[in-house]
Amino acid sequence: MKKRPETAESLPILGHSGRSAMTCAYRCGSACAREAPNTSDNPYFGDILDQVLSRRGFLKLGAAAAIVLYAGARPSPAGAQPARNGGRRSGLTFEPVPPNDLDDMIVPSGYDYNVVVRWGDPILPGAPEFDFENQTAEAQSRQFGYNCDYVAFFPLSRRGRESERALLVVNHEYTNSELMFRDFDPEGTSQEDLERIQIELMAHGISVVEIRRRRQGGYEMVRSRRYNRRITAQTPMELTGPAAGHPWLRTSTDPEGRTVLGCLNNCAGGHTPWGTYLSGEENFNQYFVNAGMVEDRAKRESYERYGFGETLPPFGYRGWERTEERFDLAEEPNEGFRFGYVVEVDPFDPDFTPRKRTALGRFKHEGAETTLSRDGRPVAYMGDDERFDYIYKFVSSRKMAKGNGPRARKHNLTLLDHGTLYVARFSGDSPQQEIDGSGELPSDGAFDGTGEWVPLVSGEKSFVPGMSAAEVLINTRVAADKVGATKMDRPEDIERNPVNGRVYAALTNNTRRGAPGNPGPDEANPRTDNKHGHVLEISEEGDDPAATRFTWKVFLLCGDPDDSSTYFAGFDKSQVSPISSPDNVTFDERGNLWIASDSARALPQNDGFFAVPVEGPERGYLRQFLTVPFGAEACGPRITPDERTIFCAVQHPGEVDGASPDDPASRWPDGEQPRPSVVSVFRQDRGRIGS
């Protein structure tokens, strides 16, 4: 099998900027191997003017395991002083972790980590211990799911500012059959093969687990009878909002169009001010077969816009229709319209029926982080993770009720069913000839401009000619095409900074930008062959999340700092860490931006977490905080309110072409088969993370 490459030159450039074929197949149905589904003639886009290794690396891998430093990496030496440009300092003082390809979590000097929960760990009472060789669907339905992604933290009890007990809520995005089962046969039809599919259905979804603080730092799981819960691809869910009950959402088993089984491909999410959990369904299209056999032409065209295959998935999830007919669109032509929503879950109520909020639109949701407008209405920011798709915002028409009594709770659980859904248009302020795709700054010294939130639908009122409100919410991509939204470079996590009020949007990458037959660079997406991605900084008018106008600038152009096309908010690039493919973001109490990467080795280094100040003399001074094991993606990050712990979801360790249970590419975390896991990282002196 293919082990870790020894040199940068040996790295294959596959799929999403180096992603393995296995990752492409299971993550997004090999979307990168096909043309982007956005083929709209949208006229708007062309006019838009030694030092920091944790002891574990050596203990587990031995002295022979060397860190493979990327040629462009220059972690700042101890005592180095960044350039000053006025303003407050960030408080970030950790020494950056150098790029490496070790099969372990690598954290800064003075830090440690522990595994909180792994794939297969029993989380419900009576669940069996994980047995890789004897998996069953019934066992998996009561165990922690596979490929953990988004992490939310809900305190239960506190001592001072420290959360002694809490609920950890985690998405399970997708499954890797080749890594989960021995002798995997994607075309198999035996009873064992059908049981495997049922195990995978149970490994999708969401886990709710109670955790408690450990004396030595970090957290550990509690097998709580009161709170722990598994939500799977077969859990009944309620469709709510203006599109619920629409004819396109009705099936033979649900003639009312209001109840659906399960959620699929849940990637990032959000947590609301009223204490609920939001989970975004992303690459849901790849689970269904025979979209080309749907008789209704309008439905076929809609499926095409969302990337559904005409017959079978390219590989990975073949055969699911053999166990559940709903995955065959020739038999259930509406089932695919019942996925692609934001799911709301009350983690404090294990009997709560999850609700798919249609008012937030249907697309490949990366997440839905929320904030409150100046007058107290919830606002959710969302990215549609596809090349040349769009950035969205939902503004509720109702104010959040204060308190947590029954009446307030009941009211707040309606907030995401009523409001206005917007899509973003970006305008640059530089001549188009200065946006040449090289990443070179225009003459005014910044990629920046203005923008507007274009309304698509508000309640039962549609703003898109020829489409009803329900049609807009079911075919949101089509509606956004019609109003001329800006085609972006795979918009993923989008969140508002609670300190400076600005919104930060991670654009992961787009290697097709500027390729023949595809949109060229614009000021909001200024590089052709954008394999490393960028981060936008958005300032909404009046510092109000409900505003419909904004200004924006490119904050980071990611990649190797030695690459002339990179940009780190004007900071000295000789001091920053290399980063590729920003994916998820969060903020600490000082307002510093924390970024999780999903580069799939577009640079010859493992993925990880990065921290970067957005204000003051260190604005743009990006440093790598941790790296995840070989073949893994870093998901999260989630910092506890007391800033004593940061959680990282380690997704798909060892996901490398040719890997198998007989020849794994990773043996993290236990030295056996690789198991996706959530870890807590903490300072050994129990101080604040990053400081």
N, C-alpha and C positions, 0 to 999 in steps of 0.2 A: 504494500500500500504506500501511498505518498505520505511520508513523514514531514516534519517541519523542514522548510527549505533552509539551506545553509548560507545562501547568499541572496542579496536582493535581486540579482540577475535571474535566479532560478524561479522566482515567483511567477506563477501563471496569472495572466490577466483575463479573468472570466467574469461573465455576468455583470453584477453590480460592482464594477471596479475591483475585480479580483475575487469575488465571492465564489465558493465552490459550486459545482453543478448540483450537489446534494442540497445545499442551502437554497439555491434558486428554486429547485423543484418544490420543496416543502414550504418555504417561506412565502413565496408569491406566485407559485405555479409557473416559474420560469418566464415571468413577465418581461425580463430584459432580453429574452431571445426573440421577442416579437415586437412589432411596431406598437407604439403607445396607442391605447384605445381612443385618445383624444385626437380625432381627425377633423375637428370642427374648423371651418374657415373663419377663425376668430381674427378680425383685422386689428384688434387692439395691440397684440403683443409686439408687432413690428414697429409700432409708433411710440412705445413707452421709453419717452426720452429718460561609581563604586560605592557607591556612596549611600544608597537608599534601599538596599535589598532587605526584605524581612528574612528572619532566620529560617522560615519554612522552606524557601527555595533551596537552600543548601541541605537542610535536613532530609528533604524528600528526594531531591534529585542528585545529591552528592556533589563533591567538589568539581567533578568533571563537567557539570552543567554550567555553561557559561552564558552570560547575558549577551545577546546579539544586538549590539548598539546600531541604530540607524545612523548613517553617515551624517545626516543633517541635524542630529539631536545635540543640543547644547544645554543640558540642565545647568542652571546658574550655580556657580560655586558658592560655598558658604561665605556669607558676608558680602556677596555682590549686591550692589545698590542699583536699582532700576532708575531710568531717567525720570525726572520730575516735571510735572506740568501743572502743579497746583491741585488743591482739593485734599480731601481726607484720604488716609491710607486704608488699605483693604483689610488689614489684620491677618492676611494669609502669610504664614511663615514656614510652612512645611517645605522640606527639600524635595524637589520633583523626582518621581520615579523615572528612570531612563527607559526607553523602549526596549522590549525584550520579547522572546518567544518561549518563555518557560511555561511548563505545565503546572502552574500554581497561581494563586492570588499573590501579587507583589504589592506591598503597602509601604509607606514611608517609614524611615527610621523613627522609632518611638511609638509605632502603631502596631496593632495586631488585629486578627479577625477570627471569627468562629462561624461555623455553619449553623444556621438557625433551623432550616428545614430543607430536605432533599426530595427529589422525585421519588415517590413510592413510600415515603414515611407515613405511617398511620396517623391520621389526624382525627378520626371519628372513633367513638367508643366501639370496641369490638373489632376494629379493623386489624387485619393480620400484619405482621412485619413484612417488609418488602422481600420478595424472593424473585430475583431476576429470571431464574430458570422456570418458575412456575407462576407466571402472571395470569390473572383472571380479570374479567371486566368487573365482577362484583367486588373484588378486592380494590381495584383501581378507583372505583366510585367512592371509596372511603379513605383513600390515600391522597397525598399531595400530588397534584398533576404534573405534567411534563412542561418543559420549556417555559419557565417563569419569565414574565416580562415586567409590566408595571407593578409598582409596590406602593401601597398606601398605609399610613400609620394612624391609628385612632386610639388615643390614650384612654385607659379605663380608670387608673388610679395614679396619683402623684404623691411624691414627697418633695415639697418645694417645687422647683421647676422640673425635676426629674420624673419621668414616667416609669413607674415601677411595673405596671402591667398595661398591656395595650392589645389591640387587635391589628394584626398584619393581614392585609387583603392583597392578593396577588393574582394577576392574569396568567393563563396558560395558553400561549399563542398557537402553537402547532406541535406536531409530533414528527419524529424521525424513525420510520419503520426499520431502516437498516441498522440503526443503533439500538433500538429497543428490543429487537427479537433476533434470535439466531435463525439461520437458514431462511431469511425473509424471501418470499416469492411474490412480487407485485401482481402476478397473474393467477395466484393460487386460488383454488375453489374448494379446498377441503374444509371440514368443520373447524380445524385448527386455524386456518386462514380467516374464516369468518369471525372466530373468537378474537383474533388479533384486531380486526376492525372495531369490534365492540370495545376492546381495551382502549384503542385510540380515541374513540368517542368519549369515553370516561376520563381520559387524560387531558382533554380540552377543557376550557371554561375558566373557572375562578375558584380559588381556595380562600377561606376565612379561617385564620388560626389565632388563638390567644398566645401571647408571648409574655415573658417576664424578664426583668433585668437580672443579669448575673453579677455576682459580687466582683468578679475579676474584669468585668466590662462586657459590653454587648448584651445580646438577648438570647433566650432559648425558648423553644416551643412548649406549650402546655396542652395536654390532651383534654381540652375543655368540653364538658358535656353541654354547657350552656351556649357557647358561641361558635365552636368550630363547625364548619360547613363546607361541603363540596357542591359547586354548581357546575354542571357538565353540558355536553352537547345534547342531552336528552331532558334537561330540567325544564318543566313548563314555565313559560314567560308570557307576559301580557304586552300586547301592542297597544300603545296609547298615543294620544295626540290626534291632529287633524287627519292623518292618513289611515288611522285604524279603521278597519271595516271596509276599506276600498276594495272593489272587485278584484284588483290585481293582487291583493293580499289573502284572498280566499282560496282554500284548497278542499279536497274531498274530505279530509279529516277535520278541517276547521272552516265550515261554510260561513261562519260569521267574520272571518278574517281578523280575529282579535287574540288568538292564542297560538304561540309557536313553541316548538320544542328546541330549547338550547340556544347557545351562542357559539360562534365559530371564529377562530383566528383573532381572538381578543388580544390586542397589542397594548398600546398605552391607555391611559384613562384620565381620571381626575378624582378629586375629593371635594365635596361641596361644603359651603359654610354651615349648612344645616346637618352635617354629619353623615352623609351618604357617600357611596362609592360609585364612580362612573367608569364604565369599561367600553372601549371602542372596538367594534368588529372591523377588521381590516381586510385582508385578502380572502374574503369569503367566497369569491367566485370559483376558486379552484376545487371545491368539494363536489361540484355538480357536473353531470354529464348530459350530453345531447341537447345543448341549447340550440343547435342548428335544426333540431327536429320540432321545435315549438311552432305550431301552425300560425299563430297570430303574428303578422309581420311587425307590428309595433313592438311587441314583446321581444321578438328576435333582435330587433335593432337596439332596444334598450340593453339586452344582455351583451350585445357586442360592445356597446359603449363602456360597459363595466368589465370587459375582459373575459367573459365566459367563453369556453371553448365550444366549437360547433358540435364536436362529438365527445371525445374523452379528454380528461386532463392529460398534460404531457407526461406525467408520471407522479407517483407519490400517493395520491389518494384514490387511485383506481380501485374499483370494487366496492366502494361504500354503498352504491345503489343496489348491490346484491344483498345487503343486510337491511337496508331501509329504502323503500321505493321512492321516498321523497327526494332523494338525491338524483333521481333520473327525471330531468325536466320534460322528457317526452311523455312521462306518466303524470307528473305534477308540475305543469308549466308555470305555476305561480310561486313555487316554493323559494326560488332564488330571490324574489322580491321581499322576502321576509327576513333577510339578513343584510347587514351593512349599517346598523344603527348603533347609537349609544345606549348602553344598558345601565339602568340605575338599580343599585342594590343597597338595602339597609343592612349594614354589617352587624348591627346590634340586635336584629330580629331574625333568628334563623328560620322562621316561618314566612318571611317576607317573599312574595312572588316577584322576581325580577321584572322590570318594566323596560321595554324597548321604546325609547322616546322618539317617535317619528318626527316631531317638530324640529329636531336638530338635523334633519336631512339624512339621506342615504348615500353613502359613499365609503371609500376605504379609510375609515376613521383611524388616525394614529392615536388620538386622545381627545380629551375634552376638559381641560383645566378651567376652573371657574374663579370668578371674582365678583365683587359687587360694584354696581354703578354708583355715582354720587348720591342718587336718591334711593339706594338700597335694593335695586333689581339685579338678579343674577345675570352674569354674562359669561358665556363659554366660548373659548377659542379652539378652533379645530383645523387640522390639516388633512388633506386627501393625499395619501401616500402613493402617488403614481407620477411618473414622468409627465410633465406638462399639465398637471392638474392644479387645484386651487386651494386658497386659504379662505376659511369661513369663520363667521362669528354669529352666535345666537344671543339675543337680548330679550330676557323675559319681560312680559308686560305687567307682571305682578311683583310687588315688593316682598322681600323675605320677612316672615314673622319672627320676632325675637323670642328667645326662650326655647325650651324643649318639652313643653307640655303637650298633651294629646291634640289640642286644637292647633297649636303652632306646627306640630309635626304633620298633621293631616294637610294643612295649608301648604307647607313647604314641599310636600311631595307632589304638588300640582304645578310647581313653578316651571318645570321644563316641558310642560305641555302647551304653554301659552306664551307667544312672543314672536319676534321677527328674526328670520334667518337672512344673513347677509353674506355676500362673497366679495373678495377684495380686488380692487383695481389699483395698480401701481403706475405712477408716471415719473419718469426721470427728468432731471433738469439740465442735462448735458446734451450737446448735439449728438445725434446718433452715430456720426462718423467717429466720435471719440470712444464709443463703446465697441471696440474691435474684437472682443472675445479673448484678449490676452491677459486680462486682469489688471492691466496698467490703468492707474487712476486717471480720470479725465482732468481737464485743465483746472477745474475748480477744487481739486484735491480730494474728492469723495464721490463714491457712488451713493447718490441720495436723491430725494425728490418728495413728491406728495402722493396722496392716495385717497381713495374713498371706499366706504363700505356700501355696496350696491344692494338694495333690498331685493330679495327673491320672493318671499312670502311672509305674511303676518296673519296668524290665525287662519281664518278661512279665506283671506284675500290674497290672491296671487298678483305679483308685479311682473310676471313674464307672459307676454302675449301668447295666446293659444294654449296655455296650460292652466289647469285648475290648481288650487292650493295643494290638494293631495298628490296630483301629478308632479308638482315641483318637488315635493318631499320624497317621493318614490324615485323619481328620475332627476335628482338634484344636479348631477353632472350635466345633463342636457340643458337644464334651466340656466346653469352658470355659463355654458357655452353661448347661449342665446343673448345674454346681457353683456358679453365681451369681457369676462373676467381675465385676469392676467395668468398666463400659463407659467407655472413655477417649477423649480427643480426638486421635485419630491418633497413637498412640505410635510414635516412630521410634527414633533411636539412644539406647541406654541403656548407661552405662559406670560403672565404679567408679573413684573418685578414689584413686590410689595413695598420696597424702599423708594425707588425712584419713579415708579408708576409707568415705566415703559414696558412694552411688550417685546419679547424675544422669540423669534421664529427660527427653528432649525430646518434648513433645506439640505437634505442628506447628500444628494448627488444627482447627476444627470449626464451620463456619458453621451447621450444623443443630442444634447444642445448644440446646435450648429451643424449637425450632420445633414447630408443631403436629404431633402424632403421633410426636414424638421425645422421648428423655429430657431432662429439665430439668437445671439445674445441681446439682452436689453439691460437697462441700468440696474434693475432689481435682480437680474440673473446674468451677471456680466461676463461669465467665462464660457467659452466653448469647451466641449469634452470635460464637463465639470465633474470629474471623478472623485473629488474630495469634499464638495459641498461648501456651504457658507451659512452664516447666521445674520439675520436681519434684526435691526433695532427700530421699533415703531413707537412714535409718540402721538397719542391720540389727542385731539383738540380739547382744550380745557382740562387735560388730565382726567378725562371721564371715559371709562370703558364703554359707555353707551353712545359716545360720539360717532358720527358717520364720516368724519374727515380726519386725516392724520398726515404727519410727515414721517419719513423713514430714512434710514441709511444702512449700508452694509457695515456690520460690526466686525465680522471675521470673514476672510476668504481662506479656507482651511487647506492644509497640505504640509509639505516639507518646507520649513522656513527658508531654506536655500532656494526654493523655487520663486522666481520673480513674480509669479502670479498670485502669491499669497499676501495676505494683509491681516494684521493683528491690531486693528483700531489705531494704527500709527505708532505702536510700541516697537522698540528695538527688537528686531527679529532674531538677533544673535542670542537672545536670552530665553526664547520661548520654546516649548515642547512641540514636536510635530503632532498633528491631529488630522484625522480624516473622517469624514462622514458623521457630522454631529447628528444625534438622533433624539435623545431625551434631555430635558433641562430641568433645573430647579434652582432655588436661591437660598442662601443662608441669611441670618438676621442682619448682616451688614449690606445685603443686596448683591453680594458676589454671585456671579453666574457659574453654576456647575453643569457640566456637559457629559453625557454618556455617548460613546462613539460606537458606531456599527460599520466599521470600515471593511470587514471581511478581508483584511490584509491588503488593502489598496496601497498601504505603506507596509514594509516588511516588519511588522510589529503587532503584538496582541492588542486588542481593544482595551478600553478602560474608562476611567473618570478623569475629568480635567476641571480645574477651577480657574476663573479669570475675573478680575475686578472690572466693573463697568464704569467706575468713577475714579477721580483722583489721579495721583502720580503713577499709579500702576495700571491704569486702564489699558486693557489689551495684553497684560502680562500673563499669558496662559501657561499653566504648569500641570503636568500629569500627576494625579493623586494616587492612582492605582492602576494595575493591569490585571486582566482576568486570564484564566488558563488558556492553553493552546486550543485554537479552533472555536473559542467561545465569543459571545457578544456580551457587552456590559449593559445591563438594563437597570432602570431606576432613574437617577439616584433619589434616595429619600433620606432627608436629614431629620432627626427627631427634634421636637420643639426646644429641648435643652441643649441641642447641638453637641451632645456627648457621643452620638452614634450616627453613622451613615450606613444605610442598607444598599446592597448591590445584589440584583438578581443576575446570576450567572447562567446565561442561556446557551444551550447547545454546545457544551464543551466537547471537543473532539470531532466537530462536524467538518470533516475533511473527506474529499473524494477518496474512495477505496477503503475507508474505515469500516469496521464491522466489530461485533462482539468478540470474534476470534482474533482480531488484529486492531485493537482500538488505537486511535490517535491521541487520546487523553485517558488518564486513569484518575482524574480528579473527581470527587474530593477524597476518596477513601482508598485509593490505590487499586481499585478494581474496575468495574465498568463505569464510564462517565455518567454522572447524574446531575442534571440541571438543579441548581440549589440557590437559596437566598442566604446571603451572609451578612453579618453585622461587623462593621469595622469601627474600631475605637482606639483612642489614645491609651497607652499603657498607664499613664498617670491620671486617666479619666478627665483630662482637660477637654477643651472645645475642639471640635474637628476643624482642621486646617490651620489652627493658630499655634 
